């Protein structure tokens, strides 16, 4: 019943029995289908950085599933920032969580002071909260700009609330205007989708890889009379120009796919294209 939706935010949970998910197929997931292959993928990425003159990758922030929040490094002219989720702590309020992430970003961007271009890698980003996405995006604006609009369904399928506007506001102490290259794929989901969408709104941003997953809405949860739990996508997210990327994902400027064959040479073609 759930499968045709292909929306990871739609779930039916039978307590103590099973969680039924509506999963959208992923090319990246099919290529790197287990923890070992995923680990090899990121080893390849780090190897590609080293071959191109980057320093050893540093990690910072709280851990989740054995990974610290941010990974980053620099070369003579570039900064590289990676985050595989859009939350610092699962238990914190969204605004407080974004503030926590902001303090960590202050440390990272101090290292980026000589960089002209920053590569941000959100491939295989599992999502989190929108406030986090806006906290990161705020490092790349020097004035308040419209980031997105979103509407919430009231009742009928096309019955929505008035659009709520979210703004990207300047964050951090480093007002330098960077060029940004954003790396995405079809495992960049939820708040990762949102981050890519709002970054695409900004000048001097190029997106390379493949379209994000395309599941932007928050999860609306409720309980059925038999105590089963349900989550639905009850919102529509729009760009500043009222374009909706739901299901299709935030589009890239240059499409390049990662495959298992990349592991043979241990060279990441997506990152290599970004550096070119």
Rosetta silent file (secondary structure, phi, psi, omega in degrees, C-alpha in Angstrom):
SEQUENCE: XXXXXXXXXXXXXXXXXXXXXXXXXXXXXXXXXXXXXXXXXXXXXXXXXXXXXXXXXXXXXXXXXXXXXXXXXXXXXXXXXXXXXXXXXXXXXXXXXXXXXXXXXXXXXXXXXXXXXXXXXXXXXXXXXXXXXXXXXXXXXXXXXXXXXXXXXXXXXXXXXXXXXXXXXXXXXXXXXXXXXXXXXXXXXXXXXXXXXXXXXXXXXXXXXXXXXXXXXXXXXXXXXXXXXXXXXXXXXXXXXXXXXXXXXXXXXXXXXXXXXXXXXXXXXXXXXXXX
SCORE:     score description
SCORE:     0.000 S_00000001
   1 L     0.000  -36.922 -177.069    0.000    0.000    0.000 S_00000001
   2 L   -84.355  -29.544 -170.020    2.821    2.422    0.818 S_00000001
   3 H   -52.504  -42.632 -175.748    5.268    1.448   -1.918 S_00000001
   4 H   -62.770  -21.792 -178.950    3.758    3.467   -4.811 S_00000001
   5 H   -68.364  -31.761 -177.250    4.240    6.771   -2.975 S_00000001
   6 L    48.015   50.785 -177.704    8.058    6.430   -3.063 S_00000001
   7 L  -136.115  109.118 -175.286    8.257    8.947   -0.218 S_00000001
   8 L   -64.521  -11.241  178.207   10.458    8.071    2.769 S_00000001
   9 L   -88.276   -0.363  177.142    8.404   10.366    4.993 S_00000001
  10 L  -103.400  118.306 -175.856    5.339    8.112    4.632 S_00000001
  11 E  -140.850  151.861  166.135    5.350    5.287    7.174 S_00000001
  12 E  -125.006  122.487 -177.942    3.008    2.935    9.030 S_00000001
  13 E  -111.277  119.102  172.460    4.387    1.629   12.320 S_00000001
  14 E   -95.288  104.962 -173.284    2.829   -1.392   13.979 S_00000001
  15 L   -52.119  134.559  178.568    4.251   -1.042   17.524 S_00000001
  16 L    67.091    6.583 -179.719    6.489   -3.920   18.610 S_00000001
  17 L  -120.509  -66.484 -175.475    5.986   -5.587   15.208 S_00000001
  18 E  -165.971  150.693  170.040    7.304   -3.647   12.193 S_00000001
  19 E  -104.566  119.026  177.716    7.764   -0.269   10.561 S_00000001
  20 E   -94.130  126.041 -174.265    6.458   -0.244    6.990 S_00000001
  21 E  -116.333  150.132  171.871    8.218    2.358    4.851 S_00000001
  22 L   -99.988  100.657 -170.676    7.558    3.980    1.507 S_00000001
  23 L  -105.234  128.675  175.153   11.054    3.904    0.010 S_00000001
  24 L   -85.604  129.894 -179.622   12.107    5.699   -3.165 S_00000001
  25 L   -58.061  145.527 -178.553   14.707    3.674   -5.137 S_00000001
  26 L  -129.037  124.979  176.694   18.231    5.102   -5.052 S_00000001
  27 H   -62.719  -41.999 -179.568   20.934    4.583   -7.679 S_00000001
  28 H   -63.840  -41.503  179.395   23.613    5.396   -5.093 S_00000001
  29 H   -63.978  -36.880  179.353   22.126    2.901   -2.631 S_00000001
  30 H   -68.373  -31.924  179.369   22.109    0.187   -5.284 S_00000001
  31 H   -78.184  -43.289 -176.025   25.802    0.814   -6.016 S_00000001
  32 L  -117.436   74.853 -163.705   26.971    1.130   -2.396 S_00000001
  33 L   -91.061   -0.166  176.280   24.484   -1.205   -0.766 S_00000001
  34 L  -141.995  173.497 -175.273   26.196   -2.114    2.505 S_00000001
  35 H   -62.188  -35.944 -178.710   28.312   -0.504    5.234 S_00000001
  36 H   -64.271  -46.544  179.131   31.551   -1.873    3.801 S_00000001
  37 H   -66.682  -38.659  178.214   30.977   -0.341    0.362 S_00000001
  38 H   -63.237  -41.214  177.830   29.809    2.942    1.900 S_00000001
  39 H   -63.645  -40.748  178.291   32.964    3.052    4.011 S_00000001
  40 H   -64.776  -35.609  178.216   35.082    2.375    0.919 S_00000001
  41 H   -59.630  -48.122 -177.707   33.273    5.188   -0.886 S_00000001
  42 H   -71.981  -28.837  172.673   34.256    7.764    1.739 S_00000001
  43 H   -62.876  -38.930  177.973   37.818    6.396    1.832 S_00000001
  44 H   -64.210  -42.423  179.054   37.905    7.053   -1.913 S_00000001
  45 H   -60.686  -47.973 -179.380   36.661   10.603   -1.383 S_00000001
  46 H   -64.841  -35.961  177.768   39.346   11.295    1.241 S_00000001
  47 H   -64.372  -40.286  178.500   41.988    9.697   -0.985 S_00000001
  48 H   -64.081  -39.171  176.448   40.940   12.006   -3.837 S_00000001
  49 H   -61.475  -47.763 -179.051   41.291   15.010   -1.546 S_00000001
  50 H   -59.819  -43.039 -179.603   44.797   13.955   -0.489 S_00000001
  51 H   -63.196  -22.379 -177.695   45.882   13.422   -4.113 S_00000001
  52 L  -104.581   23.347  170.534   44.772   16.976   -4.877 S_00000001
  53 L    86.541   13.333  177.656   46.797   18.685   -2.199 S_00000001
  54 L   -84.259  151.245  174.469   44.336   18.766    0.689 S_00000001
  55 L   -72.739  171.474  178.120   45.446   18.310    4.274 S_00000001
  56 L   -59.060  142.141 -178.843   44.265   15.347    6.354 S_00000001
  57 L   -70.703  130.887  174.921   40.510   15.429    6.996 S_00000001
  58 E  -100.848  154.652  175.074   39.517   16.648   10.454 S_00000001
  59 E  -126.382  149.569 -176.661   36.273   15.764   12.219 S_00000001
  60 E  -152.358  149.414  174.775   34.368   17.788   14.795 S_00000001
  61 E   105.065  171.989 -179.789   31.065   17.676   16.681 S_00000001
  62 E   -65.368  154.825 -179.021   28.859   15.120   18.409 S_00000001
  63 E   -92.662  150.447  171.561   28.680   11.582   17.071 S_00000001
  64 E  -146.629  125.579 -175.504   25.693    9.792   15.548 S_00000001
  65 L    53.306   37.511  175.397   25.993    6.205   14.300 S_00000001
  66 L    81.180    3.907 -179.556   29.716    6.426   14.944 S_00000001
  67 E  -118.250  134.314  173.222   30.278    9.566   12.828 S_00000001
  68 E   -71.878  160.145 -171.177   31.080   13.065   14.031 S_00000001
  69 E   -62.136  -52.386 -175.248   28.903   15.829   12.631 S_00000001
  70 E  -115.889  141.539  168.157   31.356   17.666   10.378 S_00000001
  71 E  -120.460  139.537 -177.185   34.372   16.565    8.347 S_00000001
  72 E  -157.238  158.552  177.026   36.548   19.258    6.798 S_00000001
  73 E  -162.309  173.376 -179.511   39.932   20.067    5.315 S_00000001
  74 E  -139.656  155.311  165.806   41.739   22.706    3.270 S_00000001
  75 L  -119.388 -164.851 -178.736   44.225   23.055    0.452 S_00000001
  76 L   -64.527  -32.743 -175.527   46.005   26.259   -0.602 S_00000001
  77 L  -124.207  -10.245 -174.809   42.918   27.667   -2.295 S_00000001
  78 E  -120.642  151.104  166.371   39.972   25.418   -1.390 S_00000001
  79 E  -113.023  149.475  177.926   37.986   24.455    1.648 S_00000001
  80 E  -130.257  127.165 -178.558   36.083   21.163    1.849 S_00000001
  81 E  -129.640  130.880  179.762   33.139   20.623    4.217 S_00000001
  82 E  -130.740  135.368  169.968   31.105   17.422    4.595 S_00000001
  83 E  -143.918  129.971 -174.493   28.128   16.606    6.762 S_00000001
  84 L   -97.634    9.247  174.598   26.051   13.436    6.491 S_00000001
  85 L  -155.572  164.388  179.963   23.145   14.700    8.583 S_00000001
  86 E  -116.440   50.087  172.488   21.384   17.998    9.354 S_00000001
  87 L  -160.139  147.596  175.959   21.293   17.885   13.148 S_00000001
  88 L   -88.619  -46.769 -179.209   23.822   18.055   15.936 S_00000001
  89 L  -133.009  135.656  178.197   21.715   16.324   18.605 S_00000001
  90 L   -68.691  -21.364 -173.267   18.531   14.300   18.212 S_00000001
  91 L   -94.738  -13.180 -174.333   17.305   15.541   21.587 S_00000001
  92 L   -83.475  152.169  169.508   17.770   19.300   21.174 S_00000001
  93 L   -59.043  147.288 -174.713   15.154   21.828   20.061 S_00000001
  94 H   -56.555  -43.070 -178.598   15.652   22.672   16.373 S_00000001
  95 H   -68.009  -44.171  177.831   16.712   26.279   17.014 S_00000001
  96 H   -63.197  -38.364  179.794   19.085   25.287   19.823 S_00000001
  97 H   -62.724  -44.307  178.621   20.459   22.505   17.641 S_00000001
  98 H   -63.504  -38.280  178.160   21.204   24.944   14.818 S_00000001
  99 H   -63.198  -40.243  177.386   22.924   27.269   17.308 S_00000001
 100 H   -61.917  -43.771  178.063   25.088   24.354   18.465 S_00000001
 101 H   -64.019  -36.919 -179.372   26.029   23.610   14.858 S_00000001
 102 H   -61.058  -39.085  178.497   26.803   27.286   14.312 S_00000001
 103 H   -64.023  -38.253  177.300   29.461   27.300   17.016 S_00000001
 104 H   -67.661  -38.956  179.255   31.157   24.341   15.349 S_00000001
 105 H   -65.121  -32.421  175.612   30.969   26.069   11.971 S_00000001
 106 H   -58.118  -42.090  178.241   32.730   29.113   13.458 S_00000001
 107 H   -64.412  -43.980 -178.339   35.701   26.859   14.216 S_00000001
 108 H   -65.472  -46.154 -175.508   35.638   25.331   10.732 S_00000001
 109 H   -70.859  -19.396  171.614   35.335   28.626    8.867 S_00000001
 110 H   -63.664  -34.551  176.254   38.289   30.031   10.777 S_00000001
 111 H   -72.722  -22.868 -177.218   40.304   27.369    8.909 S_00000001
 112 L   -88.660    9.776 -170.864   38.697   28.471    5.630 S_00000001
 113 L   -60.745  -26.123 -179.911   39.931   32.072    5.906 S_00000001
 114 L   -98.032   -1.687 -176.718   42.310   31.691    2.921 S_00000001
 115 L   -76.892  142.956  173.878   39.929   29.688    0.746 S_00000001
 116 L   -98.250  -31.753 -179.787   38.440   31.191   -2.402 S_00000001
 117 E  -130.568  140.274  176.802   36.070   28.310   -3.094 S_00000001
 118 E  -117.710  128.222  174.532   34.383   25.923   -0.684 S_00000001
 119 E   -96.088  122.058  178.567   33.248   22.469   -1.724 S_00000001
 120 E  -110.334  124.049 -173.822   30.314   21.274    0.386 S_00000001
 121 E  -110.906  108.175  177.410   29.628   17.543    0.235 S_00000001
 122 L  -119.606   29.023  172.914   26.138   16.427    1.278 S_00000001
 123 L   -66.613  140.217 -179.476   26.021   13.159   -0.619 S_00000001
 124 L    59.208   39.520  176.960   24.296   10.467    1.455 S_00000001
 125 L   -91.051  122.919 -172.585   22.946   13.086    3.887 S_00000001
 126 L   -82.111   -3.858  178.098   20.113   11.557    5.938 S_00000001
 127 L    92.575 -166.124 -176.885   18.470   14.897    6.767 S_00000001
 128 E   161.109 -113.993 -179.009   17.370   16.404   10.050 S_00000001
 129 L  -123.210  150.169 -176.286   15.948   19.883   10.629 S_00000001
 130 H   -65.670  -34.628 -179.106   15.534   22.885    8.340 S_00000001
 131 H   -58.026  -38.062  176.689   16.984   25.311   10.888 S_00000001
 132 H   -60.998  -46.337 -179.383   20.313   23.492   10.597 S_00000001
 133 H   -59.265  -41.377 -179.170   20.245   23.854    6.805 S_00000001
 134 H   -71.579  -31.139  176.855   19.622   27.590    7.105 S_00000001
 135 H   -62.315  -43.024  178.945   22.421   27.939    9.686 S_00000001
 136 H   -69.280  -46.121 -178.170   24.933   26.555    7.189 S_00000001
 137 H   -60.789  -30.102 -179.837   23.519   28.534    4.250 S_00000001
 138 H   -62.512  -16.399  177.397   23.799   31.723    6.319 S_00000001
 139 H   -73.670   -7.951 -172.976   27.596   31.514    6.010 S_00000001
 140 H  -120.699   17.011  174.191   27.264   32.398    2.329 S_00000001
 141 L  -127.587  150.254  176.207   25.081   35.525    2.402 S_00000001
 142 L  -112.843    4.980  174.085   25.903   39.076    3.470 S_00000001
 143 L  -153.570  162.187 -178.782   22.279   40.183    3.662 S_00000001
 144 L   -68.936  127.016  178.845   18.887   38.673    4.439 S_00000001
 145 E  -134.847  156.946  176.845   17.421   36.880    1.408 S_00000001
 146 E   -68.931  127.331  178.029   14.411   34.647    0.764 S_00000001
 147 E   -96.413  -43.446 -178.152   15.404   31.011    1.119 S_00000001
 148 E  -168.135  170.375  170.300   12.129   29.220    0.511 S_00000001
 149 E  -125.226  150.097  172.082    8.371   29.166    0.992 S_00000001
 150 E  -144.191  146.974  179.440    6.327   26.316    2.385 S_00000001
 151 E  -120.819  147.572  178.806    2.633   25.547    2.656 S_00000001
 152 E  -114.163  134.192 -178.134    0.854   23.113    4.992 S_00000001
 153 E   -68.574  132.016  179.213   -2.174   21.100    3.900 S_00000001
 154 L   -89.727  -41.498 -176.285   -5.376   22.043    5.741 S_00000001
 155 L  -163.032  -81.742  179.264   -7.724   19.319    4.589 S_00000001
 156 L   -65.910  165.719 -172.487   -8.381   18.630    0.925 S_00000001
 157 L   -59.302  -37.928  179.784   -5.563   17.647   -1.415 S_00000001
 158 L  -107.404   18.541  178.688   -5.160   21.172   -2.822 S_00000001
 159 L   -97.141  100.963 -176.071   -6.301   22.981    0.329 S_00000001
 160 E  -120.677  156.904  173.796   -3.166   24.617    1.733 S_00000001
 161 L   -69.173  169.582  172.623   -2.328   27.324    4.213 S_00000001
 162 L   -63.335  145.462 -177.095   -0.865   30.651    3.116 S_00000001
 163 L   -62.015  134.245  174.827    2.797   30.295    2.186 S_00000001
 164 E   -99.148  126.099 -176.590    5.245   30.683    5.070 S_00000001
 165 E   -97.221  130.708  176.031    8.471   32.410    4.007 S_00000001
 166 E  -110.180  136.653 -176.635   11.844   31.367    5.432 S_00000001
 167 E  -111.659  142.479  168.951   14.825   33.689    5.113 S_00000001
 168 E   -88.311  122.357 -179.286   18.546   32.984    4.921 S_00000001
 169 L  -116.966  147.785 -178.904   20.243   35.442    7.256 S_00000001
 170 L   -55.453  135.575  179.225   23.986   36.150    7.604 S_00000001
 171 L  -131.679  151.061  174.832   25.673   33.859   10.133 S_00000001
 172 L    83.402  176.629 -175.815   29.175   33.680   11.547 S_00000001
 173 L  -101.214    2.505 -172.873   32.031   36.145   11.694 S_00000001
 174 L  -113.855  101.573 -172.337   33.439   35.533    8.231 S_00000001
 175 L   -93.015   12.290  179.354   31.761   37.737    5.641 S_00000001
 176 L   -61.565  142.418  179.066   34.000   36.714    2.774 S_00000001
 177 L   -92.702  104.612 -179.056   32.153   35.946   -0.453 S_00000001
 178 L   -90.880  151.205  159.522   33.052   32.398   -1.418 S_00000001
 179 E   -82.043  145.618 -176.628   32.302   30.520   -4.572 S_00000001
 180 E  -127.627  133.493  169.446   30.555   27.299   -3.590 S_00000001
 181 E  -116.968  121.489 -175.267   30.428   23.908   -5.269 S_00000001
 182 E  -106.473  127.727  179.727   27.803   21.632   -3.746 S_00000001
 183 E  -103.429  124.116 -177.917   27.989   17.849   -4.190 S_00000001
 184 E  -133.500  163.659  169.360   24.670   15.984   -4.014 S_00000001
 185 L  -152.686 -174.348 -174.730   23.135   12.633   -4.932 S_00000001
 186 L   -80.387   10.375  167.818   19.865   10.771   -4.626 S_00000001
 187 L  -109.396   14.413  170.576   20.679    9.872   -1.013 S_00000001
 188 L   -90.021  105.410 -165.798   20.671   13.583   -0.089 S_00000001
 189 L  -125.906  158.813  169.742   17.286   13.587    1.616 S_00000001
 190 L    57.581 -117.541  178.166   14.805   15.645    3.653 S_00000001
 191 H   -63.847  -22.152  171.835   16.634   18.595    5.257 S_00000001
 192 H   -67.057  -42.032  171.651   19.493   17.678    2.905 S_00000001
 193 H   -54.263  -48.510 -176.636   17.048   18.278    0.028 S_00000001
 194 H   -62.281  -44.466  179.670   16.148   21.603    1.620 S_00000001
 195 H   -58.321  -46.204  179.174   19.780   22.638    2.040 S_00000001
 196 H   -62.261  -40.657 -178.229   20.498   21.981   -1.635 S_00000001
 197 H   -63.941  -43.912 -177.220   17.351   23.864   -2.673 S_00000001
 198 H   -76.185  -29.610  175.937   18.152   27.010   -0.682 S_00000001
 199 H   -68.840  -33.901  178.767   21.819   26.979   -1.708 S_00000001
 200 H   -62.411  -22.595  179.484   20.727   26.797   -5.357 S_00000001
 201 L   -71.770  -19.355 -171.103   19.020   30.165   -4.765 S_00000001
 202 L   -91.627  149.494  175.524   22.358   31.852   -4.090 S_00000001
 203 L   -70.026  160.250  175.938   24.786   33.320   -6.651 S_00000001
 204 L    62.230   29.577  175.584   28.177   31.673   -7.186 S_00000001
 205 E  -119.391  126.525  176.441   26.822   28.206   -6.289 S_00000001
 206 E  -119.294  131.997  179.751   27.265   25.236   -8.649 S_00000001
 207 E  -107.041  127.433 -178.143   25.692   21.845   -7.882 S_00000001
 208 E  -125.071  142.047  178.714   27.436   18.700   -9.152 S_00000001
 209 E   130.677 -126.254  173.911   26.372   15.053   -8.846 S_00000001
 210 L  -133.488  161.564 -179.983   22.788   13.880   -9.199 S_00000001
 211 L   -51.628  147.320  175.240   19.443   15.326   -8.101 S_00000001
 212 L   -68.217  175.996 -172.913   18.619   15.050   -4.421 S_00000001
 213 L   -64.176  -42.402  179.180   15.971   12.561   -3.244 S_00000001
 214 L    93.707   39.206  174.628   13.009   14.986   -3.373 S_00000001
 215 L  -127.092   88.403 -171.362   11.296   14.531    0.031 S_00000001
 216 L   -90.823  -36.169 -172.307   11.066   18.024    1.500 S_00000001
 217 L   -58.007  147.076  167.038    7.928   17.976    3.645 S_00000001
 218 L   -64.213  167.406 -179.844    8.024   17.590    7.405 S_00000001
 219 E   -98.992  118.033  177.597    6.484   14.375    8.725 S_00000001
 220 E   -91.559  114.554 -175.347    2.927   14.736   10.016 S_00000001
 221 E  -107.767  145.977  175.767    2.354   11.985   12.582 S_00000001
 222 E  -157.049  170.293 -177.245   -0.833   10.644   14.148 S_00000001
 223 E  -114.050  135.474  175.295   -2.273    7.490   15.733 S_00000001
 224 L   -81.660  162.681 -179.255   -4.986    5.256   14.286 S_00000001
 225 L   -56.722  -26.489 -179.898   -7.749    3.844   16.534 S_00000001
 226 L   -89.584   11.551  177.038   -5.931    0.478   16.646 S_00000001
 227 L    78.848    4.570  171.166   -2.784    2.230   17.997 S_00000001
 228 L   -69.810  150.370 -179.579   -0.844    1.959   14.747 S_00000001
 229 E  -108.151  140.880 -176.791    1.262    5.035   14.031 S_00000001
 230 E  -129.278  141.433  168.468    1.252    6.871   10.710 S_00000001
 231 E  -125.871  140.041 -179.261    3.434    9.613    9.224 S_00000001
 232 E  -130.770  157.824  170.254    2.511   11.555    6.101 S_00000001
 233 E   -89.610  110.791 -173.337    4.020   14.325    3.981 S_00000001
 234 L  -115.114   16.374 -177.120    1.573   17.187    4.524 S_00000001
 235 E  -133.143  162.165  169.935    3.539   20.144    3.143 S_00000001
 236 E  -125.252  130.153  178.232    4.867   21.585   -0.079 S_00000001
 237 E  -101.771  142.251 -178.358    8.202   23.366   -0.210 S_00000001
 238 E  -133.888  151.928  171.185    8.952   25.980   -2.865 S_00000001
 239 L   -70.863  177.494  178.298   11.949   27.991   -4.017 S_00000001
 240 L   -61.671  -23.223  179.856   11.863   31.790   -3.754 S_00000001
 241 L   -99.109   16.498  175.881   10.311   31.758   -7.239 S_00000001
 242 L    63.859   38.652  171.969    7.624   29.259   -6.145 S_00000001
 243 L   -98.593  132.342 -179.425    9.103   26.228   -7.931 S_00000001
 244 L  -106.133  125.647  179.846    8.388   22.893   -6.207 S_00000001
 245 L  -104.021   13.335  179.617   10.971   20.096   -6.510 S_00000001
 246 L   -53.193  134.710  179.069    8.991   17.494   -4.553 S_00000001
 247 L    78.802  -39.866 -178.756    9.657   13.979   -5.966 S_00000001
 248 L   -85.784  -28.371 -179.255   12.133   15.234   -8.602 S_00000001
 249 L    87.145  159.677  176.188   14.707   16.614   -6.132 S_00000001
 250 L   -64.155  123.102 -174.990   16.864   19.721   -6.274 S_00000001
 251 L   -75.878  150.747  178.344   18.384   19.670   -9.777 S_00000001
 252 L   -91.881  162.442  173.017   22.118   19.701  -10.427 S_00000001
 253 L   -89.166  -33.755  178.096   24.015   21.943  -12.819 S_00000001
 254 E  -132.145  120.072 -176.637   26.411   19.150  -13.832 S_00000001
 255 E   -93.526  123.418  173.212   25.288   15.514  -13.606 S_00000001
 256 L  -143.307  131.175 -179.610   27.854   12.857  -12.656 S_00000001
 257 L  -102.938  143.406  169.248   27.020    9.539  -10.977 S_00000001
 258 L   -87.613  139.740  174.287   29.175    7.537   -8.608 S_00000001
 259 L  -132.518  167.555  178.940   29.387    3.792   -9.274 S_00000001
 260 L   -60.496  -26.090 -179.686   31.239    0.910   -7.641 S_00000001
 261 L   -62.856  -23.171  178.037   33.740    1.041  -10.510 S_00000001
 262 H   -60.596  -26.711 -176.956   35.048    4.298   -9.009 S_00000001
 263 H   -72.542  -18.597 -179.746   36.556    2.195   -6.219 S_00000001
 264 H   -64.949  -47.289  179.956   38.897    0.428   -8.652 S_00000001
 265 H   -90.228  -10.507 -176.554   40.946    3.589   -9.265 S_00000001
 266 L    55.646   41.907  176.020   40.048    5.104   -5.865 S_00000001
 267 L  -128.126  127.597 -179.088   39.245    8.402   -7.587 S_00000001
 268 L   -88.163  110.713 -176.870   35.945   10.212   -7.004 S_00000001
 269 H   -67.102  -28.163  179.729   34.760   11.593  -10.386 S_00000001
 270 H   -69.983  -49.529  177.711   32.257   13.961   -8.751 S_00000001
 271 H   -64.446  -38.380  179.125   34.855   15.581   -6.505 S_00000001
 272 H   -61.869  -41.008  177.072   37.378   15.583   -9.358 S_00000001
 273 H   -64.587  -39.066  177.971   34.912   17.512  -11.543 S_00000001
 274 H   -60.198  -42.867 -178.361   34.358   19.995   -8.718 S_00000001
 275 H   -69.682  -30.110  175.994   38.101   20.621   -8.483 S_00000001
 276 L   -73.006    0.000    0.000   38.337   21.153  -12.261 S_00000001
